[in-house]
């Protein structure tokens, strides 16, 4: 069973009997490495928020540009939809071909197993 410290970091793996005492799960004390790790996680979270904010700004600016040229946007979306439909059709055909090939292999295996069973 994983044993965690007070801040939630996994510290050790111990047997269940040692972890669960008196119906309560053991919690270890935090040390300096836990604090450093939590600070690093907080810094990563702040960086992720900054990236999300930047992405939102870019999306807003793209929407403004799209509003300037709505016909171009519709053409692009139609082209993207067409490409997506073509890709999905290709994938569907590949899956169908694979299933057909698998079916024929199974039929051949059954045929030869029956033939070899009588030999």
TAFENDA-V525277 format. One record per residue. N is the residue number from 1. SS is DSSP state (a for helix, b for strand, c for the rest). PHI is phi in degrees with one decimal (NA if undefined). D_CENTER is the distance of its C-alpha to the mean C-alpha in Angstrom with 1 decimal. Layout:
((N | SS | PHI | D_CENTER) (N | SS | PHI | D_CENTER))
This chain:
((1 | c | NA | 26.0) (2 | b | -73.1 | 24.3) (3 | b | -109.4 | 26.8) (4 | b | -109.7 | 25.8) (5 | b | -89.4 | 28.1) (6 | c | -61.0 | 29.0) (7 | c | -84.5 | 26.4) (8 | c | 106.7 | 23.5) (9 | c | -78.5 | 22.9) (10 | b | -74.0 | 23.0) (11 | b | -104.2 | 26.4) (12 | b | -144.4 | 27.4) (13 | b | -117.4 | 27.0) (14 | c | -127.3 | 30.2) (15 | c | -62.6 | 31.7) (16 | a | -59.0 | 31.2) (17 | a | -63.1 | 35.0) (18 | a | -81.7 | 34.9) (19 | a | -81.2 | 32.0) (20 | b | -97.4 | 33.2) (21 | b | -115.4 | 36.7) (22 | c | 56.5 | 38.7) (23 | c | 76.2 | 35.7) (24 | b | -122.7 | 33.9) (25 | b | -81.9 | 31.1) (26 | c | -67.5 | 32.2) (27 | b | -123.3 | 30.9) (28 | b | -83.0 | 31.8) (29 | c | -77.6 | 33.2) (30 | c | -77.5 | 31.3) (31 | c | -131.2 | 32.6) (32 | a | -61.4 | 32.4) (33 | a | -64.1 | 29.1) (34 | a | -64.8 | 27.4) (35 | a | -63.7 | 28.9) (36 | a | -63.3 | 27.8) (37 | a | -64.9 | 24.2) (38 | a | -67.0 | 24.2) (39 | a | -65.3 | 25.9) (40 | a | -64.6 | 23.3) (41 | a | -64.2 | 20.5) (42 | a | -64.0 | 22.7) (43 | a | -64.8 | 23.2) (44 | a | -64.1 | 19.5) (45 | a | -64.2 | 19.1) (46 | a | -63.9 | 22.1) (47 | a | -63.9 | 20.9) (48 | a | -64.8 | 17.6) (49 | a | -63.6 | 20.0) (50 | a | -63.7 | 22.2) (51 | a | -65.2 | 19.6) (52 | a | -63.9 | 18.6) (53 | a | -64.2 | 22.3) (54 | a | -64.7 | 22.9) (55 | a | -64.7 | 20.3) (56 | a | -64.8 | 22.0) (57 | a | -62.4 | 25.3) (58 | a | -63.0 | 24.3) (59 | a | -62.3 | 23.1) (60 | a | -64.3 | 26.4) (61 | a | -67.9 | 28.4) (62 | a | -65.9 | 26.8) (63 | a | -63.8 | 27.7) (64 | a | -64.4 | 31.2) (65 | a | -66.2 | 31.5) (66 | a | -66.9 | 30.3) (67 | a | -65.3 | 32.9) (68 | a | -69.9 | 35.5) (69 | c | -127.5 | 34.8) (70 | a | -66.5 | 33.6) (71 | a | -66.6 | 34.9) (72 | a | -63.8 | 33.0) (73 | a | -63.7 | 29.8) (74 | a | -64.2 | 30.5) (75 | a | -61.8 | 31.2) (76 | a | -63.3 | 28.0) (77 | a | -64.3 | 26.0) (78 | a | -64.3 | 28.0) (79 | a | -63.3 | 27.5) (80 | a | -64.5 | 23.7) (81 | a | -62.3 | 23.8) (82 | a | -61.8 | 26.1) (83 | a | -61.4 | 23.9) (84 | a | -63.7 | 20.9) (85 | a | -61.5 | 23.3) (86 | a | -63.6 | 24.6) (87 | a | -63.3 | 21.3) (88 | a | -64.0 | 20.4) (89 | a | -65.0 | 24.0) (90 | a | -62.1 | 23.6) (91 | a | -62.9 | 20.5) (92 | a | -61.7 | 22.4) (93 | a | -62.6 | 25.5) (94 | a | -62.4 | 23.7) (95 | a | -63.8 | 22.4) (96 | a | -63.6 | 25.9) (97 | a | -63.8 | 27.5) (98 | a | -64.5 | 25.4) (99 | a | -64.9 | 26.4) (100 | a | -64.9 | 30.0) (101 | a | -63.3 | 30.1) (102 | a | -64.6 | 28.8) (103 | a | -63.1 | 31.4) (104 | a | -66.8 | 34.2) (105 | a | -62.0 | 33.3) (106 | a | -63.2 | 33.5) (107 | a | -63.2 | 36.7) (108 | a | -64.6 | 38.2) (109 | a | -64.0 | 37.2) (110 | a | -63.6 | 38.9) (111 | a | -59.8 | 41.9) (112 | a | -71.2 | 42.4) (113 | a | -68.8 | 41.9) (114 | a | -68.4 | 44.6) (115 | a | -61.6 | 46.9) (116 | a | -71.4 | 46.5) (117 | a | -69.0 | 47.1) (118 | a | -88.6 | 50.5) (119 | c | -83.0 | 51.5))
